[in-house]
């Protein structure tokens, strides 16, 4: 079992290529950034890459994006190598990150595919259940959309979750909307007038209950 996860700050590190193989295998093209862009963001310390090793093999990767001047860190991607899934590796990572978040007085925003939309619904339900089991809460009634990252027109319907347990049972809509606008600007390189963003952002209203 993996005992700890290490942050890799230099993409010349031998584990980077292995992490990108896990990344490419785990996520569909319309939800993936180009590897060169990820490399640039990691080297500039905009994005944080964590690797999990089993003996000398990279079997897990996660990318985190700290949202500047907020209390949030976005869980951008998390994936386990195919042959090592359902062995508690993701749970171990979330437990380690939980400790880090509490020490820094931060909360993690999690984008997770909406299990009521599209195909692979059973798999999507399992993903939501996984995050709930480690203590994350769903922002009830909040529609969230990830724009296509591969030049196509295929958006991805998502849920937003917060981890670990938030300080209240509700979270302010304005704060959530500001975080989403920041995510769109910094990660997706889309401005405030983006049509995908504006298709849902105005529907986010108080109270947002965490369930």
Beta strands, then each sheet from edge to edge (+ up, - down):
strand 1: 5-8
strand 2: 48-54
strand 3: 57-66
strand 4: 72-80
strand 5: 107-113
strand 6: 137-138
strand 7: 144-146
strand 8: 156-163
strand 9: 170-171
strand 10: 208-209
sheet 1: 1+ 2- 3+ 4- 5- 8+ 6-
sheet 2: 1+ 2- 3+ 4- 5- 8+ 7-
sheet 3: 9+ 10-
end
